[in-house]
Amino acid sequence: MKHLVWSNEHGCWWGPLSSGYVRIIARAGRYSPEAAKRICDDANSYLPEGQEPNEVAVLAPECMGEAFHG
């Protein structure tokens, strides 16, 4: 299943191959769960505990059916 990365800091989605930000979800990069987690962990590693994360991984919309139907 592919994931997108939302940037609370920039108010946009991460682009493909971690190349900038896009506002249109269809143009957002698709990442493996491991890659999305790594991006978020790296971006949020310096934040104080309890602070809203800068980057958040979410399931890609085209994978929503897979999540519910296996």
CHARMM-style PDB file with segment names, atoms N, HN, CA, C and O in Angstrom:
ATOM      1  N   MET     1       0.844  -1.191   0.000  1.00  0.00      PROA
ATOM      2  CA  MET     1       0.000   0.000   0.000  1.00  0.00      PROA
ATOM      3  C   MET     1       0.882   1.245   0.000  1.00  0.00      PROA
ATOM      4  O   MET     1       1.914   1.285   0.670  1.00  0.00      PROA
ATOM      5  N   LYS     2       0.483   2.220  -0.729  1.00  0.00      PROA
ATOM      6  HN  LYS     2      -0.355   2.188  -1.273  1.00  0.00      PROA
ATOM      7  CA  LYS     2       1.252   3.456  -0.838  1.00  0.00      PROA
ATOM      8  C   LYS     2       0.707   4.515   0.115  1.00  0.00      PROA
ATOM      9  O   LYS     2      -0.479   4.531   0.447  1.00  0.00      PROA
ATOM     10  N   HSD     3       1.603   5.394   0.544  1.00  0.00      PROA
ATOM     11  HN  HSD     3       2.566   5.381   0.274  1.00  0.00      PROA
ATOM     12  CA  HSD     3       1.259   6.480   1.448  1.00  0.00      PROA
ATOM     13  C   HSD     3       1.659   7.821   0.846  1.00  0.00      PROA
ATOM     14  O   HSD     3       2.548   7.905  -0.001  1.00  0.00      PROA
ATOM     15  N   LEU     4       0.986   8.853   1.301  1.00  0.00      PROA
ATOM     16  HN  LEU     4       0.264   8.785   1.989  1.00  0.00      PROA
ATOM     17  CA  LEU     4       1.338  10.236   0.995  1.00  0.00      PROA
ATOM     18  C   LEU     4       1.910  10.838   2.270  1.00  0.00      PROA
ATOM     19  O   LEU     4       1.695  10.316   3.364  1.00  0.00      PROA
ATOM     20  N   VAL     5       2.633  11.928   2.122  1.00  0.00      PROA
ATOM     21  HN  VAL     5       2.808  12.351   1.234  1.00  0.00      PROA
ATOM     22  CA  VAL     5       3.140  12.643   3.296  1.00  0.00      PROA
ATOM     23  C   VAL     5       2.604  14.070   3.240  1.00  0.00      PROA
ATOM     24  O   VAL     5       2.873  14.818   2.301  1.00  0.00      PROA
ATOM     25  N   TRP     6       1.837  14.426   4.274  1.00  0.00      PROA
ATOM     26  HN  TRP     6       1.619  13.818   5.037  1.00  0.00      PROA
ATOM     27  CA  TRP     6       1.294  15.782   4.399  1.00  0.00      PROA
ATOM     28  C   TRP     6       2.230  16.607   5.266  1.00  0.00      PROA
ATOM     29  O   TRP     6       2.674  16.146   6.317  1.00  0.00      PROA
ATOM     30  N   SER     7       2.530  17.812   4.835  1.00  0.00      PROA
ATOM     31  HN  SER     7       2.169  18.186   3.981  1.00  0.00      PROA
ATOM     32  CA  SER     7       3.376  18.712   5.607  1.00  0.00      PROA
ATOM     33  C   SER     7       2.507  19.768   6.284  1.00  0.00      PROA
ATOM     34  O   SER     7       1.996  20.679   5.632  1.00  0.00      PROA
ATOM     35  N   ASN     8       2.348  19.635   7.595  1.00  0.00      PROA
ATOM     36  HN  ASN     8       2.764  18.895   8.125  1.00  0.00      PROA
ATOM     37  CA  ASN     8       1.654  20.681   8.359  1.00  0.00      PROA
ATOM     38  C   ASN     8       2.439  21.979   8.297  1.00  0.00      PROA
ATOM     39  O   ASN     8       1.863  23.067   8.299  1.00  0.00      PROA
ATOM     40  N   GLU     9       3.741  21.858   8.243  1.00  0.00      PROA
ATOM     41  HN  GLU     9       4.209  20.974   8.241  1.00  0.00      PROA
ATOM     42  CA  GLU     9       4.622  23.025   8.210  1.00  0.00      PROA
ATOM     43  C   GLU     9       4.401  23.858   6.943  1.00  0.00      PROA
ATOM     44  O   GLU     9       4.400  25.088   7.005  1.00  0.00      PROA
ATOM     45  N   HSD    10       4.215  23.201   5.804  1.00  0.00      PROA
ATOM     46  HN  HSD    10       4.216  22.202   5.754  1.00  0.00      PROA
ATOM     47  CA  HSD    10       4.088  23.898   4.519  1.00  0.00      PROA
ATOM     48  C   HSD    10       2.660  23.938   3.980  1.00  0.00      PROA
ATOM     49  O   HSD    10       2.382  24.663   3.025  1.00  0.00      PROA
ATOM     50  N   GLY    11       1.755  23.167   4.581  1.00  0.00      PROA
ATOM     51  HN  GLY    11       1.982  22.578   5.356  1.00  0.00      PROA
ATOM     52  CA  GLY    11       0.375  23.143   4.109  1.00  0.00      PROA
ATOM     53  C   GLY    11       0.229  22.529   2.735  1.00  0.00      PROA
ATOM     54  O   GLY    11      -0.638  22.935   1.960  1.00  0.00      PROA
ATOM     55  N   CYS    12       1.079  21.543   2.420  1.00  0.00      PROA
ATOM     56  HN  CYS    12       1.782  21.213   3.050  1.00  0.00      PROA
ATOM     57  CA  CYS    12       1.086  20.894   1.109  1.00  0.00      PROA
ATOM     58  C   CYS    12       1.474  19.428   1.283  1.00  0.00      PROA
ATOM     59  O   CYS    12       1.888  18.994   2.358  1.00  0.00      PROA
ATOM     60  N   TRP    13       1.327  18.686   0.191  1.00  0.00      PROA
ATOM     61  HN  TRP    13       0.990  19.039  -0.682  1.00  0.00      PROA
ATOM     62  CA  TRP    13       1.782  17.304   0.125  1.00  0.00      PROA
ATOM     63  C   TRP    13       3.235  17.265  -0.340  1.00  0.00      PROA
ATOM     64  O   TRP    13       3.683  18.150  -1.070  1.00  0.00      PROA
ATOM     65  N   TRP    14       3.964  16.242   0.083  1.00  0.00      PROA
ATOM     66  HN  TRP    14       3.600  15.524   0.676  1.00  0.00      PROA
ATOM     67  CA  TRP    14       5.301  16.024  -0.450  1.00  0.00      PROA
ATOM     68  C   TRP    14       5.163  15.599  -1.897  1.00  0.00      PROA
ATOM     69  O   TRP    14       4.268  14.827  -2.238  1.00  0.00      PROA
ATOM     70  N   GLY    15       6.049  16.102  -2.753  1.00  0.00      PROA
ATOM     71  HN  GLY    15       6.776  16.729  -2.476  1.00  0.00      PROA
ATOM     72  CA  GLY    15       6.044  15.720  -4.158  1.00  0.00      PROA
ATOM     73  C   GLY    15       6.698  14.368  -4.376  1.00  0.00      PROA
ATOM     74  O   GLY    15       7.255  13.785  -3.445  1.00  0.00      PROA
ATOM     75  N   PRO    16       6.633  13.867  -5.602  1.00  0.00      PROA
ATOM     76  CA  PRO    16       7.280  12.597  -5.927  1.00  0.00      PROA
ATOM     77  C   PRO    16       8.792  12.669  -5.665  1.00  0.00      PROA
ATOM     78  O   PRO    16       9.432  13.698  -5.883  1.00  0.00      PROA
ATOM     79  N   LEU    17       9.328  11.564  -5.201  1.00  0.00      PROA
ATOM     80  HN  LEU    17       8.809  10.728  -5.025  1.00  0.00      PROA
ATOM     81  CA  LEU    17      10.772  11.441  -4.943  1.00  0.00      PROA
ATOM     82  C   LEU    17      11.281  12.514  -3.986  1.00  0.00      PROA
ATOM     83  O   LEU    17      12.423  12.959  -4.098  1.00  0.00      PROA
ATOM     84  N   SER    18      10.440  12.927  -3.050  1.00  0.00      PROA
ATOM     85  HN  SER    18       9.512  12.566  -2.959  1.00  0.00      PROA
ATOM     86  CA  SER    18      10.805  13.943  -2.041  1.00  0.00      PROA
ATOM     87  C   SER    18      11.272  15.242  -2.687  1.00  0.00      PROA
ATOM     88  O   SER    18      12.147  15.926  -2.155  1.00  0.00      PROA
ATOM     89  N   SER    19      10.693  15.578  -3.824  1.00  0.00      PROA
ATOM     90  HN  SER    19       9.982  15.023  -4.256  1.00  0.00      PROA
ATOM     91  CA  SER    19      11.138  16.762  -4.564  1.00  0.00      PROA
ATOM     92  C   SER    19      10.120  17.893  -4.455  1.00  0.00      PROA
ATOM     93  O   SER    19       9.306  18.098  -5.356  1.00  0.00      PROA
ATOM     94  N   GLY    20      10.174  18.605  -3.374  1.00  0.00      PROA
ATOM     95  HN  GLY    20      10.835  18.439  -2.642  1.00  0.00      PROA
ATOM     96  CA  GLY    20       9.304  19.762  -3.206  1.00  0.00      PROA
ATOM     97  C   GLY    20       7.918  19.392  -2.717  1.00  0.00      PROA
ATOM     98  O   GLY    20       7.677  18.277  -2.254  1.00  0.00      PROA
ATOM     99  N   TYR    21       7.013  20.354  -2.830  1.00  0.00      PROA
ATOM    100  HN  TYR    21       7.208  21.259  -3.206  1.00  0.00      PROA
ATOM    101  CA  TYR    21       5.662  20.217  -2.298  1.00  0.00      PROA
ATOM    102  C   TYR    21       4.650  20.522  -3.394  1.00  0.00      PROA
ATOM    103  O   TYR    21       4.911  21.306  -4.306  1.00  0.00      PROA
ATOM    104  N   VAL    22       3.486  19.882  -3.283  1.00  0.00      PROA
ATOM    105  HN  VAL    22       3.274  19.245  -2.543  1.00  0.00      PROA
ATOM    106  CA  VAL    22       2.402  20.108  -4.239  1.00  0.00      PROA
ATOM    107  C   VAL    22       1.104  20.295  -3.477  1.00  0.00      PROA
ATOM    108  O   VAL    22       0.924  19.740  -2.393  1.00  0.00      PROA
ATOM    109  N   ARG    23       0.207  21.072  -4.042  1.00  0.00      PROA
ATOM    110  HN  ARG    23       0.353  21.523  -4.922  1.00  0.00      PROA
ATOM    111  CA  ARG    23      -1.089  21.301  -3.404  1.00  0.00      PROA
ATOM    112  C   ARG    23      -2.163  20.326  -3.872  1.00  0.00      PROA
ATOM    113  O   ARG    23      -3.153  20.106  -3.173  1.00  0.00      PROA
ATOM    114  N   ILE    24      -1.970  19.748  -5.044  1.00  0.00      PROA
ATOM    115  HN  ILE    24      -1.166  19.927  -5.611  1.00  0.00      PROA
ATOM    116  CA  ILE    24      -2.969  18.854  -5.623  1.00  0.00      PROA
ATOM    117  C   ILE    24      -2.614  17.412  -5.254  1.00  0.00      PROA
ATOM    118  O   ILE    24      -1.527  16.930  -5.573  1.00  0.00      PROA
ATOM    119  N   ILE    25      -3.535  16.737  -4.584  1.00  0.00      PROA
ATOM    120  HN  ILE    25      -4.418  17.128  -4.325  1.00  0.00      PROA
ATOM    121  CA  ILE    25      -3.265  15.392  -4.063  1.00  0.00      PROA
ATOM    122  C   ILE    25      -2.888  14.410  -5.171  1.00  0.00      PROA
ATOM    123  O   ILE    25      -2.078  13.511  -4.946  1.00  0.00      PROA
ATOM    124  N   ALA    26      -3.457  14.569  -6.348  1.00  0.00      PROA
ATOM    125  HN  ALA    26      -4.115  15.299  -6.531  1.00  0.00      PROA
ATOM    126  CA  ALA    26      -3.135  13.667  -7.465  1.00  0.00      PROA
ATOM    127  C   ALA    26      -1.673  13.789  -7.896  1.00  0.00      PROA
ATOM    128  O   ALA    26      -1.126  12.864  -8.497  1.00  0.00      PROA
ATOM    129  N   ARG    27      -1.042  14.912  -7.595  1.00  0.00      PROA
ATOM    130  HN  ARG    27      -1.485  15.663  -7.107  1.00  0.00      PROA
ATOM    131  CA  ARG    27       0.364  15.131  -7.963  1.00  0.00      PROA
ATOM    132  C   ARG    27       1.334  14.776  -6.835  1.00  0.00      PROA
ATOM    133  O   ARG    27       2.550  14.861  -7.008  1.00  0.00      PROA
ATOM    134  N   ALA    28       0.793  14.380  -5.684  1.00  0.00      PROA
ATOM    135  HN  ALA    28      -0.195  14.312  -5.544  1.00  0.00      PROA
ATOM    136  CA  ALA    28       1.633  14.049  -4.530  1.00  0.00      PROA
ATOM    137  C   ALA    28       2.427  12.775  -4.790  1.00  0.00      PROA
ATOM    138  O   ALA    28       2.006  11.907  -5.555  1.00  0.00      PROA
ATOM    139  N   GLY    29       3.575  12.680  -4.142  1.00  0.00      PROA
ATOM    140  HN  GLY    29       3.917  13.385  -3.520  1.00  0.00      PROA
ATOM    141  CA  GLY    29       4.387  11.479  -4.247  1.00  0.00      PROA
ATOM    142  C   GLY    29       3.738  10.317  -3.522  1.00  0.00      PROA
ATOM    143  O   GLY    29       3.050  10.501  -2.518  1.00  0.00      PROA
ATOM    144  N   ARG    30       3.960   9.139  -4.031  1.00  0.00      PROA
ATOM    145  HN  ARG    30       4.519   8.989  -4.846  1.00  0.00      PROA
ATOM    146  CA  ARG    30       3.494   7.903  -3.399  1.00  0.00      PROA
ATOM    147  C   ARG    30       4.714   7.208  -2.816  1.00  0.00      PROA
ATOM    148  O   ARG    30       5.717   7.015  -3.503  1.00  0.00      PROA
ATOM    149  N   TYR    31       4.621   6.833  -1.548  1.00  0.00      PROA
ATOM    150  HN  TYR    31       3.806   6.990  -0.990  1.00  0.00      PROA
ATOM    151  CA  TYR    31       5.753   6.261  -0.829  1.00  0.00      PROA
ATOM    152  C   TYR    31       5.363   4.948  -0.179  1.00  0.00      PROA
ATOM    153  O   TYR    31       4.207   4.751   0.197  1.00  0.00      PROA
ATOM    154  N   SER    32       6.324   4.054  -0.048  1.00  0.00      PROA
ATOM    155  HN  SER    32       7.262   4.214  -0.353  1.00  0.00      PROA
ATOM    156  CA  SER    32       6.080   2.826   0.709  1.00  0.00      PROA
ATOM    157  C   SER    32       5.835   3.231   2.169  1.00  0.00      PROA
ATOM    158  O   SER    32       6.228   4.322   2.582  1.00  0.00      PROA
ATOM    159  N   PRO    33       5.190   2.364   2.944  1.00  0.00      PROA
ATOM    160  CA  PRO    33       4.988   2.690   4.362  1.00  0.00      PROA
ATOM    161  C   PRO    33       6.309   2.990   5.072  1.00  0.00      PROA
ATOM    162  O   PRO    33       6.381   3.889   5.911  1.00  0.00      PROA
ATOM    163  N   GLU    34       7.336   2.243   4.736  1.00  0.00      PROA
ATOM    164  HN  GLU    34       7.278   1.513   4.055  1.00  0.00      PROA
ATOM    165  CA  GLU    34       8.643   2.443   5.384  1.00  0.00      PROA
ATOM    166  C   GLU    34       9.251   3.788   5.008  1.00  0.00      PROA
ATOM    167  O   GLU    34       9.799   4.483   5.864  1.00  0.00      PROA
ATOM    168  N   ALA    35       9.159   4.157   3.740  1.00  0.00      PROA
ATOM    169  HN  ALA    35       8.714   3.593   3.045  1.00  0.00      PROA
ATOM    170  CA  ALA    35       9.712   5.439   3.296  1.00  0.00      PROA
ATOM    171  C   ALA    35       8.946   6.598   3.909  1.00  0.00      PROA
ATOM    172  O   ALA    35       9.551   7.581   4.338  1.00  0.00      PROA
ATOM    173  N   ALA    36       7.624   6.499   3.956  1.00  0.00      PROA
ATOM    174  HN  ALA    36       7.133   5.701   3.607  1.00  0.00      PROA
ATOM    175  CA  ALA    36       6.811   7.560   4.556  1.00  0.00      PROA
ATOM    176  C   ALA    36       7.135   7.719   6.038  1.00  0.00      PROA
ATOM    177  O   ALA    36       7.237   8.839   6.540  1.00  0.00      PROA
ATOM    178  N   LYS    37       7.297   6.600   6.735  1.00  0.00      PROA
ATOM    179  HN  LYS    37       7.215   5.690   6.328  1.00  0.00      PROA
ATOM    180  CA  LYS    37       7.645   6.668   8.161  1.00  0.00      PROA
ATOM    181  C   LYS    37       9.009   7.313   8.356  1.00  0.00      PROA
ATOM    182  O   LYS    37       9.192   8.128   9.261  1.00  0.00      PROA
ATOM    183  N   ARG    38       9.960   6.952   7.512  1.00  0.00      PROA
ATOM    184  HN  ARG    38       9.812   6.290   6.777  1.00  0.00      PROA
ATOM    185  CA  ARG    38      11.310   7.519   7.611  1.00  0.00      PROA
ATOM    186  C   ARG    38      11.288   9.030   7.379  1.00  0.00      PROA
ATOM    187  O   ARG    38      11.941   9.778   8.107  1.00  0.00      PROA
ATOM    188  N   ILE    39      10.539   9.481   6.370  1.00  0.00      PROA
ATOM    189  HN  ILE    39      10.009   8.873   5.779  1.00  0.00      PROA
ATOM    190  CA  ILE    39      10.410  10.914   6.096  1.00  0.00      PROA
ATOM    191  C   ILE    39       9.854  11.631   7.321  1.00  0.00      PROA
ATOM    192  O   ILE    39      10.390  12.651   7.754  1.00  0.00      PROA
ATOM    193  N   CYS    40       8.771  11.083   7.873  1.00  0.00      PROA
ATOM    194  HN  CYS    40       8.336  10.255   7.521  1.00  0.00      PROA
ATOM    195  CA  CYS    40       8.124  11.721   9.026  1.00  0.00      PROA
ATOM    196  C   CYS    40       9.015  11.688  10.258  1.00  0.00      PROA
ATOM    197  O   CYS    40       9.138  12.688  10.965  1.00  0.00      PROA
ATOM    198  N   ASP    41       9.634  10.545  10.514  1.00  0.00      PROA
ATOM    199  HN  ASP    41       9.534   9.733   9.939  1.00  0.00      PROA
ATOM    200  CA  ASP    41      10.521  10.445  11.678  1.00  0.00      PROA
ATOM    201  C   ASP    41      11.660  11.454  11.585  1.00  0.00      PROA
ATOM    202  O   ASP    41      11.984  12.116  12.571  1.00  0.00      PROA
ATOM    203  N   ASP    42      12.264  11.572  10.413  1.00  0.00      PROA
ATOM    204  HN  ASP    42      12.000  11.034   9.612  1.00  0.00      PROA
ATOM    205  CA  ASP    42      13.368  12.526  10.233  1.00  0.00      PROA
ATOM    206  C   ASP    42      12.894  13.964  10.424  1.00  0.00      PROA
ATOM    207  O   ASP    42      13.549  14.754  11.103  1.00  0.00      PROA
ATOM    208  N   ALA    43      11.757  14.298   9.824  1.00  0.00      PROA
ATOM    209  HN  ALA    43      11.224  13.656   9.273  1.00  0.00      PROA
ATOM    210  CA  ALA    43      11.251  15.672   9.884  1.00  0.00      PROA
ATOM    211  C   ALA    43      10.778  16.061  11.282  1.00  0.00      PROA
ATOM    212  O   ALA    43      10.831  17.232  11.658  1.00  0.00      PROA
ATOM    213  N   ASN    44      10.323  15.086  12.040  1.00  0.00      PROA
ATOM    214  HN  ASN    44      10.281  14.134  11.735  1.00  0.00      PROA
ATOM    215  CA  ASN    44       9.751  15.389  13.360  1.00  0.00      PROA
ATOM    216  C   ASN    44      10.702  15.101  14.513  1.00  0.00      PROA
ATOM    217  O   ASN    44      10.338  15.304  15.672  1.00  0.00      PROA
ATOM    218  N   SER    45      11.903  14.636  14.222  1.00  0.00      PROA
ATOM    219  HN  SER    45      12.198  14.472  13.281  1.00  0.00      PROA
ATOM    220  CA  SER    45      12.821  14.174  15.269  1.00  0.00      PROA
ATOM    221  C   SER    45      13.252  15.273  16.234  1.00  0.00      PROA
ATOM    222  O   SER    45      13.570  14.979  17.387  1.00  0.00      PROA
ATOM    223  N   TYR    46      13.271  16.506  15.805  1.00  0.00      PROA
ATOM    224  HN  TYR    46      13.013  16.745  14.869  1.00  0.00      PROA
ATOM    225  CA  TYR    46      13.765  17.590  16.658  1.00  0.00      PROA
ATOM    226  C   TYR    46      12.657  18.310  17.427  1.00  0.00      PROA
ATOM    227  O   TYR    46      12.946  19.194  18.233  1.00  0.00      PROA
ATOM    228  N   LEU    47      11.402  17.949  17.193  1.00  0.00      PROA
ATOM    229  HN  LEU    47      11.167  17.231  16.538  1.00  0.00      PROA
ATOM    230  CA  LEU    47      10.289  18.649  17.833  1.00  0.00      PROA
ATOM    231  C   LEU    47      10.186  18.295  19.313  1.00  0.00      PROA
ATOM    232  O   LEU    47      10.466  17.159  19.695  1.00  0.00      PROA
ATOM    233  N   PRO    48       9.793  19.239  20.137  1.00  0.00      PROA
ATOM    234  CA  PRO    48       9.564  18.935  21.547  1.00  0.00      PROA
ATOM    235  C   PRO    48       8.405  17.941  21.689  1.00  0.00      PROA
ATOM    236  O   PRO    48       7.472  17.943  20.887  1.00  0.00      PROA
ATOM    237  N   GLU    49       8.478  17.112  22.696  1.00  0.00      PROA
ATOM    238  HN  GLU    49       9.236  17.110  23.348  1.00  0.00      PROA
ATOM    239  CA  GLU    49       7.423  16.125  22.934  1.00  0.00      PROA
ATOM    240  C   GLU    49       6.067  16.813  23.096  1.00  0.00      PROA
ATOM    241  O   GLU    49       5.948  17.826  23.785  1.00  0.00      PROA
ATOM    242  N   GLY    50       5.060  16.250  22.456  1.00  0.00      PROA
ATOM    243  HN  GLY    50       5.156  15.427  21.896  1.00  0.00      PROA
ATOM    244  CA  GLY    50       3.713  16.788  22.554  1.00  0.00      PROA
ATOM    245  C   GLY    50       3.362  17.822  21.499  1.00  0.00      PROA
ATOM    246  O   GLY    50       2.194  18.185  21.357  1.00  0.00      PROA
ATOM    247  N   GLN    51       4.352  18.304  20.756  1.00  0.00      PROA
ATOM    248  HN  GLN    51       5.300  18.010  20.871  1.00  0.00      PROA
ATOM    249  CA  GLN    51       4.080  19.294  19.706  1.00  0.00      PROA
ATOM    250  C   GLN    51       3.507  18.592  18.484  1.00  0.00      PROA
ATOM    251  O   GLN    51       3.901  17.469  18.170  1.00  0.00      PROA
ATOM    252  N   GLU    52       2.580  19.247  17.795  1.00  0.00      PROA
ATOM    253  HN  GLU    52       2.260  20.159  18.050  1.00  0.00      PROA
ATOM    254  CA  GLU    52       2.007  18.702  16.570  1.00  0.00      PROA
ATOM    255  C   GLU    52       3.124  18.423  15.575  1.00  0.00      PROA
ATOM    256  O   GLU    52       4.011  19.256  15.390  1.00  0.00      PROA
ATOM    257  N   PRO    53       3.090  17.246  14.927  1.00  0.00      PROA
ATOM    258  CA  PRO    53       4.171  16.922  13.978  1.00  0.00      PROA
ATOM    259  C   PRO    53       4.142  17.804  12.742  1.00  0.00      PROA
ATOM    260  O   PRO    53       3.082  18.253  12.306  1.00  0.00      PROA
ATOM    261  N   ASN    54       5.322  18.045  12.186  1.00  0.00      PROA
ATOM    262  HN  ASN    54       6.183  17.681  12.541  1.00  0.00      PROA
ATOM    263  CA  ASN    54       5.426  18.797  10.939  1.00  0.00      PROA
ATOM    264  C   ASN    54       4.953  17.966   9.757  1.00  0.00      PROA
ATOM    265  O   ASN    54       4.296  18.488   8.857  1.00  0.00      PROA
ATOM    266  N   GLU    55       5.280  16.683   9.750  1.00  0.00      PROA
ATOM    267  HN  GLU    55       5.814  16.259  10.482  1.00  0.00      PROA
ATOM    268  CA  GLU    55       4.968  15.803   8.631  1.00  0.00      PROA
ATOM    269  C   GLU    55       4.160  14.608   9.140  1.00  0.00      PROA
ATOM    270  O   GLU    55       4.440  14.061  10.207  1.00  0.00      PROA
ATOM    271  N   VAL    56       3.153  14.214   8.356  1.00  0.00      PROA
ATOM    272  HN  VAL    56       2.926  14.658   7.489  1.00  0.00      PROA
ATOM    273  CA  VAL    56       2.268  13.115   8.742  1.00  0.00      PROA
ATOM    274  C   VAL    56       2.045  12.210   7.531  1.00  0.00      PROA
ATOM    275  O   VAL    56       1.731  12.693   6.443  1.00  0.00      PROA
ATOM    276  N   ALA    57       2.206  10.898   7.717  1.00  0.00      PROA
ATOM    277  HN  ALA    57       2.461  10.505   8.600  1.00  0.00      PROA
ATOM    278  CA  ALA    57       1.949   9.939   6.642  1.00  0.00      PROA
ATOM    279  C   ALA    57       0.481   9.535   6.671  1.00  0.00      PROA
ATOM    280  O   ALA    57      -0.090   9.294   7.734  1.00  0.00      PROA
ATOM    281  N   VAL    58      -0.124   9.465   5.478  1.00  0.00      PROA
ATOM    282  HN  VAL    58       0.340   9.660   4.614  1.00  0.00      PROA
ATOM    283  CA  VAL    58      -1.511   9.019   5.357  1.00  0.00      PROA
ATOM    284  C   VAL    58      -1.601   8.027   4.198  1.00  0.00      PROA
ATOM    285  O   VAL    58      -0.820   8.089   3.249  1.00  0.00      PROA
ATOM    286  N   LEU    59      -2.551   7.128   4.292  1.00  0.00      PROA
ATOM    287  HN  LEU    59      -3.185   7.078   5.063  1.00  0.00      PROA
ATOM    288  CA  LEU    59      -2.767   6.159   3.240  1.00  0.00      PROA
ATOM    289  C   LEU    59      -3.217   6.870   1.971  1.00  0.00      PROA
ATOM    290  O   LEU    59      -4.077   7.750   2.022  1.00  0.00      PROA
ATOM    291  N   ALA    60      -2.644   6.494   0.842  1.00  0.00      PROA
ATOM    292  HN  ALA    60      -1.946   5.779   0.801  1.00  0.00      PROA
ATOM    293  CA  ALA    60      -3.038   7.098  -0.438  1.00  0.00      PROA
ATOM    294  C   ALA    60      -4.501   6.776  -0.718  1.00  0.00      PROA
ATOM    295  O   ALA    60      -4.945   5.660  -0.447  1.00  0.00      PROA
ATOM    296  N   PRO    61      -5.257   7.731  -1.253  1.00  0.00      PROA
ATOM    297  CA  PRO    61      -6.689   7.519  -1.465  1.00  0.00      PROA
ATOM    298  C   PRO    61      -7.003   6.298  -2.321  1.00  0.00      PROA
ATOM    299  O   PRO    61      -8.004   5.620  -2.086  1.00  0.00      PROA
ATOM    300  N   GLU    62      -6.165   6.010  -3.309  1.00  0.00      PROA
ATOM    301  HN  GLU    62      -5.352   6.560  -3.501  1.00  0.00      PROA
ATOM    302  CA  GLU    62      -6.431   4.861  -4.168  1.00  0.00      PROA
ATOM    303  C   GLU    62      -6.215   3.528  -3.456  1.00  0.00      PROA
ATOM    304  O   GLU    62      -6.560   2.477  -3.996  1.00  0.00      PROA
ATOM    305  N   CYS    63      -5.644   3.561  -2.243  1.00  0.00      PROA
ATOM    306  HN  CYS    63      -5.364   4.415  -1.805  1.00  0.00      PROA
ATOM    307  CA  CYS    63      -5.415   2.338  -1.454  1.00  0.00      PROA
ATOM    308  C   CYS    63      -6.456   2.154  -0.356  1.00  0.00      PROA
ATOM    309  O   CYS    63      -6.403   1.170   0.382  1.00  0.00      PROA
ATOM    310  N   MET    64      -7.382   3.064  -0.240  1.00  0.00      PROA
ATOM    311  HN  MET    64      -7.425   3.863  -0.839  1.00  0.00      PROA
ATOM    312  CA  MET    64      -8.380   2.989   0.833  1.00  0.00      PROA
ATOM    313  C   MET    64      -9.173   1.679   0.779  1.00  0.00      PROA
ATOM    314  O   MET    64      -9.397   1.065   1.822  1.00  0.00      PROA
ATOM    315  N   GLY    65      -9.592   1.246  -0.380  1.00  0.00      PROA
ATOM    316  HN  GLY    65      -9.409   1.744  -1.227  1.00  0.00      PROA
ATOM    317  CA  GLY    65     -10.328  -0.003  -0.506  1.00  0.00      PROA
ATOM    318  C   GLY    65      -9.520  -1.195  -0.044  1.00  0.00      PROA
ATOM    319  O   GLY    65     -10.060  -2.109   0.577  1.00  0.00      PROA
ATOM    320  N   GLU    66      -8.213  -1.196  -0.345  1.00  0.00      PROA
ATOM    321  HN  GLU    66      -7.774  -0.453  -0.850  1.00  0.00      PROA
ATOM    322  CA  GLU    66      -7.327  -2.275   0.079  1.00  0.00      PROA
ATOM    323  C   GLU    66      -7.275  -2.371   1.598  1.00  0.00      PROA
ATOM    324  O   GLU    66      -7.233  -3.469   2.152  1.00  0.00      PROA
ATOM    325  N   ALA    67      -7.278  -1.232   2.265  1.00  0.00      PROA
ATOM    326  HN  ALA    67      -7.313  -0.340   1.814  1.00  0.00      PROA
ATOM    327  CA  ALA    67      -7.167  -1.200   3.718  1.00  0.00      PROA
ATOM    328  C   ALA    67      -8.376  -1.872   4.379  1.00  0.00      PROA
ATOM    329  O   ALA    67      -8.249  -2.479   5.442  1.00  0.00      PROA
ATOM    330  N   PHE    68      -9.538  -1.760   3.748  1.00  0.00      PROA
ATOM    331  HN  PHE    68      -9.641  -1.267   2.884  1.00  0.00      PROA
ATOM    332  CA  PHE    68     -10.755  -2.301   4.340  1.00  0.00      PROA
ATOM    333  C   PHE    68     -11.098  -3.694   3.833  1.00  0.00      PROA
ATOM    334  O   PHE    68     -11.835  -4.430   4.488  1.00  0.00      PROA
ATOM    335  N   HSD    69     -10.568  -4.059   2.672  1.00  0.00      PROA
ATOM    336  HN  HSD    69      -9.969  -3.462   2.140  1.00  0.00      PROA
ATOM    337  CA  HSD    69     -10.932  -5.341   2.076  1.00  0.00      PROA
ATOM    338  C   HSD    69      -9.780  -6.333   2.024  1.00  0.00      PROA
ATOM    339  O   HSD    69      -9.926  -7.445   1.518  1.00  0.00      PROA
ATOM    340  N   GLY    70      -8.618  -5.913   2.558  1.00  0.00      PROA
ATOM    341  HN  GLY    70      -8.499  -5.009   2.969  1.00  0.00      PROA
ATOM    342  CA  GLY    70      -7.469  -6.807   2.613  1.00  0.00      PROA
ATOM    343  C   GLY    70      -6.853  -6.965   1.308  1.00  0.00      PROA
ATOM    344  OT1 GLY    70      -5.866  -7.689   1.175  1.00  0.00      PROA
TER     345      GLY     70
END
